[in-house]
Amino acid sequence: MMKNKSLVAFLLLTLSFMACKDGKLAPVAPNALKPTAVTEALPHDTDDPSIWIHPTDASKSIIVGTDKDTDGALYAFDLNGKILKKSIVLQRPNNVDIAYGLLIDGKKVDIAVTTERETNKIRIFSLPDLEPIDNGGIPVFEGDTERDPMGVALYTRPSDKKIFAVVGRKTGPSGSYLWQYELSGNGKAAVAKVVRKFGNYSGKKEIEAIAVDNELGFVYYCDEQFGIRKYKADPSLNDNKELAIFGKTGFKADNEGIAIYKKTDSTGYILVSNQQANTFMVYPREGSKGKPNEYPLLAEIPTSTIECDGADVTNVNLGPKYKNGLFVAMSNGMTFHYYTWDLIQKRIDKK
């Protein structure tokens, strides 16, 4: 049954036109990237993926993705797109991110953190077993009337390996739209405390897509229909100054999912979903030469995904199909699409 659903979803996605959420037709470009693999379809509505790298055999790495509904869940997929496991039922999980080595009960545990919108919580799961380790969830935006968490990205501070969750919401005040939480272990459970509130907001739509560059120490987030904003990631710096706004032009409507491909510790690409155009906008991770806070558009790449909300990417060799890494993106049709990184790189190099 699951295989049949996946096949139907894939066939639908190969059509030249699909209905948008706003009722308009979104063309799928004839030169769009073809996926290396497409996952089995989920029951409801895929939204955001994240990649977990296996510590000893990268070919056994998994993709963790959200199925966004009142009786949704996190799902783990193998590198062929097969469902490996479903988490406990979650009430509208939205975005998800992964970090390595949270110290819990004296042991380092890899974690997946997702927002649970209908309970106003973040949920924390151990990896790769996808078991909850948060005693039922951690409330976020406590004391505010505007809660409804959506986006989440994890920052691992290089100096001490402490892990922080940057959480966004459906709406909120400019200047403190995002809250940052320090994650830690309390006995056998994960806990969190607020350490920072920051983030400007245009008021145009919402802030959902968030990504963190651990090595360079920056947070990027999409202020939808306005642009991509950049801040420092380390809360101990007490620096909430906005460093840059880019991607203000060229988007059909929403700027959405963000993924950061790392060629070296300081170079690479920032990929942002041009959601209603079914393309990804590519910017230099390091900024312009001598101007680290200026981000010229390097390429716009059409993909097979429809109205992509979320994406992730790795440069790790995951085996023969993905020698230079894997790019994964959500698509309408309840699936995630995988692309070998070489497909993306070729399109960037052509520009």
C-alpha positions in Angstrom: 0.0 0.0 0.0 2.8 2.4 0.9 4.7 1.7 -2.3 1.5 2.3 -4.4 1.0 5.7 -2.7 4.6 6.7 -3.3 4.3 5.7 -7.0 1.2 7.8 -7.4 2.8 10.8 -5.7 5.8 10.5 -7.9 3.8 10.3 -11.1 1.8 13.3 -10.1 4.9 15.3 -9.5 6.3 14.7 -13.0 3.4 16.6 -14.6 4.3 19.9 -16.1 1.8 21.8 -13.9 0.5 21.4 -10.4 -2.0 23.3 -8.4 -0.5 25.7 -5.9 -1.8 26.3 -2.4 -3.1 29.7 -3.5 -5.1 28.2 -6.4 -2.7 29.3 -9.1 -0.7 26.9 -11.4 3.0 26.5 -10.7 5.0 25.4 -13.7 7.6 22.7 -13.2 10.4 23.7 -15.5 11.3 21.1 -18.3 15.0 21.4 -17.2 14.2 20.8 -13.6 16.6 18.6 -11.6 15.4 15.0 -11.6 15.6 13.4 -8.1 18.1 10.6 -7.4 15.4 9.1 -5.1 11.9 9.9 -3.8 10.7 8.7 -0.4 7.7 6.6 0.3 4.7 8.9 0.8 3.6 9.9 4.2 0.0 10.0 5.4 -0.5 13.8 5.6 1.8 16.6 4.7 5.6 16.5 4.6 7.2 19.8 5.7 10.8 19.7 6.7 13.8 17.2 6.6 17.1 16.9 8.4 20.0 14.5 7.8 21.6 12.4 10.5 25.1 11.1 9.7 25.9 7.6 11.0 29.1 7.8 13.1 30.9 4.7 11.6 29.2 3.9 8.3 27.9 7.0 6.4 25.9 4.8 4.0 23.6 3.9 7.0 22.8 7.6 7.5 19.1 8.5 7.7 16.8 11.3 6.8 14.3 12.5 9.5 11.3 14.3 8.2 8.1 15.8 9.6 4.5 14.7 8.7 2.5 17.8 9.7 -1.0 17.1 11.0 -2.9 16.7 14.3 -1.9 13.0 14.3 1.4 13.5 12.6 4.9 12.2 13.5 8.6 12.2 12.7 9.6 9.6 10.2 13.1 8.1 9.5 14.0 7.2 6.0 17.0 5.3 4.6 19.1 6.7 1.7 16.8 5.0 -0.8 13.7 6.7 0.6 12.3 3.7 2.4 10.5 4.4 5.7 12.5 2.9 8.6 10.5 4.1 11.6 7.7 6.3 12.8 7.9 8.2 16.1 5.2 8.5 18.6 2.2 10.6 17.5 2.8 14.3 17.5 0.3 17.1 17.3 1.3 19.0 14.1 5.1 18.7 14.1 6.4 21.4 11.8 10.2 21.7 11.4 13.0 19.5 12.5 16.8 19.7 13.1 19.5 17.4 14.3 22.6 17.8 16.6 25.2 15.5 17.9 26.4 14.7 21.4 23.9 16.2 23.9 25.1 15.0 27.3 22.2 13.1 29.0 22.8 10.9 32.1 26.5 10.9 31.5 26.2 9.8 27.9 26.4 11.7 24.6 23.2 11.3 22.6 22.4 12.5 19.1 19.1 14.3 18.9 16.3 15.4 16.6 14.3 18.4 17.8 11.0 19.3 16.3 8.3 21.9 17.0 4.9 20.6 18.0 2.6 23.5 17.1 -0.7 22.4 18.7 0.9 21.9 22.1 3.3 25.0 22.0 6.3 22.7 22.7 9.5 21.5 21.2 10.0 17.7 21.3 13.4 16.0 21.6 14.1 12.5 20.3 17.2 10.3 20.5 18.8 9.1 17.3 18.8 6.9 15.4 16.1 5.1 17.4 13.7 8.1 17.3 12.6 7.7 20.9 11.3 10.7 22.9 13.6 11.9 25.7 11.8 15.0 26.8 9.2 13.8 29.4 6.4 14.8 27.1 7.8 18.0 25.6 9.2 21.4 26.6 6.9 24.4 26.4 8.2 27.4 24.4 7.4 31.1 24.2 5.9 30.8 27.7 4.3 34.0 28.9 3.6 35.3 25.4 0.2 35.3 23.8 1.8 34.6 20.3 3.2 31.1 20.5 2.4 28.5 17.8 6.0 27.3 17.2 7.0 26.5 13.6 10.7 26.7 12.7 13.6 25.3 14.6 17.4 25.1 14.1 20.1 23.8 16.3 23.4 25.5 17.0 26.4 23.6 18.4 28.9 26.1 19.9 32.4 25.0 18.8 34.1 26.2 21.9 32.3 23.9 24.4 29.9 21.8 22.3 26.8 23.2 24.1 23.7 22.8 22.0 21.1 25.6 21.5 17.7 25.5 19.8 16.6 28.6 17.9 12.8 28.5 17.7 10.4 30.5 15.5 6.7 30.9 15.5 3.7 31.7 13.3 3.8 35.3 14.4 5.5 37.5 16.9 7.0 40.9 17.8 9.8 42.3 15.8 13.1 42.3 17.8 12.2 39.2 19.8 10.4 37.0 17.3 12.9 34.1 17.8 13.8 32.6 21.2 17.0 30.7 21.8 17.1 27.8 24.3 20.1 26.1 25.8 19.5 22.3 25.8 21.0 20.0 28.5 20.3 16.8 30.3 18.5 16.5 33.7 18.8 12.9 34.7 17.6 10.8 31.7 15.6 13.6 30.1 16.5 16.6 28.0 15.5 20.0 29.3 15.8 23.6 27.9 16.1 27.2 29.2 15.6 30.5 27.5 18.9 32.3 27.0 18.1 34.9 24.3 15.3 36.6 22.4 16.1 38.3 19.1 15.1 38.7 15.5 13.5 41.4 13.4 10.3 40.8 11.5 8.7 42.7 8.6 5.1 41.7 9.5 4.5 40.5 5.9 3.8 36.8 6.6 5.7 34.6 9.0 9.2 33.2 10.0 9.5 29.4 9.6 12.8 28.5 7.8 15.8 28.8 10.1 19.3 27.5 9.6 22.5 27.8 11.6 26.1 27.7 10.4 28.0 26.2 13.3 31.5 26.8 12.0 31.0 30.5 11.1 28.6 31.1 13.9 25.6 32.6 12.1 21.8 32.2 12.2 19.9 32.7 8.9 16.1 32.9 8.7 13.5 33.6 6.1 11.2 36.6 6.8 8.7 35.3 4.2 8.0 37.7 1.3 10.7 40.1 2.6 14.2 38.5 2.7 16.7 36.4 4.5 18.1 37.8 7.7 21.5 37.1 9.4 22.5 37.2 13.0 25.3 35.9 15.2 24.4 32.5 16.7 26.3 32.5 20.1 24.0 33.9 22.8 27.0 34.6 25.1 28.1 37.4 22.8 25.0 39.5 23.8 24.9 40.8 20.2 21.5 41.0 18.6 22.5 43.3 15.8 21.2 42.3 12.4 24.2 41.6 10.2 22.6 41.4 6.8 19.3 41.1 4.8 19.6 39.5 1.4 17.3 37.7 -1.1 14.9 40.6 -1.2 14.4 40.2 -5.0 13.8 37.4 -7.4 11.4 35.4 -5.3 7.9 34.7 -6.7 6.3 34.9 -3.3 7.8 33.1 -0.2 11.4 32.6 0.6 11.4 29.3 2.5 13.6 26.3 3.4 17.3 27.1 4.0 20.2 24.6 3.6 23.9 25.3 3.9 26.4 23.3 1.9 30.0 23.4 3.2 32.8 23.1 0.8 35.4 24.0 3.5 35.0 25.2 7.1 34.3 28.7 5.7 33.1 28.4 2.1 30.2 26.9 0.3 26.6 27.8 -0.6 23.3 28.9 1.1 20.3 27.4 -0.8 16.9 28.9 -0.2 13.6 27.6 -1.6 11.8 30.0 -4.0 8.7 28.2 -2.9 6.0 29.1 -5.5 8.5 29.1 -8.4 9.7 25.5 -7.6 13.4 26.6 -7.6 16.2 27.1 -5.2 18.2 30.3 -5.0 21.9 29.8 -4.4 24.1 32.3 -2.5 27.8 32.2 -1.5 28.1 31.0 2.1 31.2 33.3 2.6 29.5 36.3 1.1 31.2 38.5 -1.5 34.9 38.8 -1.6 35.9 41.1 1.2 32.3 41.8 2.0 31.0 38.8 4.2 27.6 40.3 4.7 26.8 40.8 1.0 25.2 37.8 -0.8 24.9 38.0 -4.6 22.7 35.4 -6.3 24.9 32.7 -7.9 22.3 30.6 -9.5 18.6 29.7 -9.5 18.0 26.0 -9.9 14.7 24.5 -10.9 13.9 21.3 -9.1 11.3 18.5 -9.2 9.9 19.6 -5.8 6.5 21.3 -5.7 6.1 24.3 -3.2 9.1 23.2 -1.1 8.9 24.3 2.5 12.1 22.7 3.9 15.5 21.3 2.9 18.8 20.1 4.2 22.1 19.2 2.7 25.4 17.5 3.7 28.8 17.3 2.0 29.6 13.9 3.6 30.3 11.0 1.2 27.2 8.8 1.8 28.2 6.1 -0.6 28.2 5.5 -4.4 25.1 7.6 -5.1 26.1 10.5 -3.0 29.9 10.7 -3.1 30.0 14.5 -2.7 26.9 14.7 -0.4 23.1 14.7 -0.6 20.5 17.5 -0.9 17.0 16.6 0.4 13.9 18.8 0.0 10.2 18.5 0.9 7.6 18.4 -1.9 3.9 18.5 -2.2 2.7 14.9 -2.7 3.7 13.9 0.8 7.3 13.1 -0.1 10.9 14.2 0.2 13.2 14.3 -2.9 16.8 13.3 -2.7 19.5 14.7 -5.1 23.1 13.7 -5.3 25.0 17.0 -4.7 26.8 16.7 -8.1 23.5 17.6 -9.8 23.4 20.8 -7.8 27.0 21.7 -8.3 26.8 21.3 -12.1 24.0 23.8 -12.3 25.9 26.2 -10.1 29.1 25.8 -12.3 27.1 26.6 -15.5 26.2 30.1 -14.3 
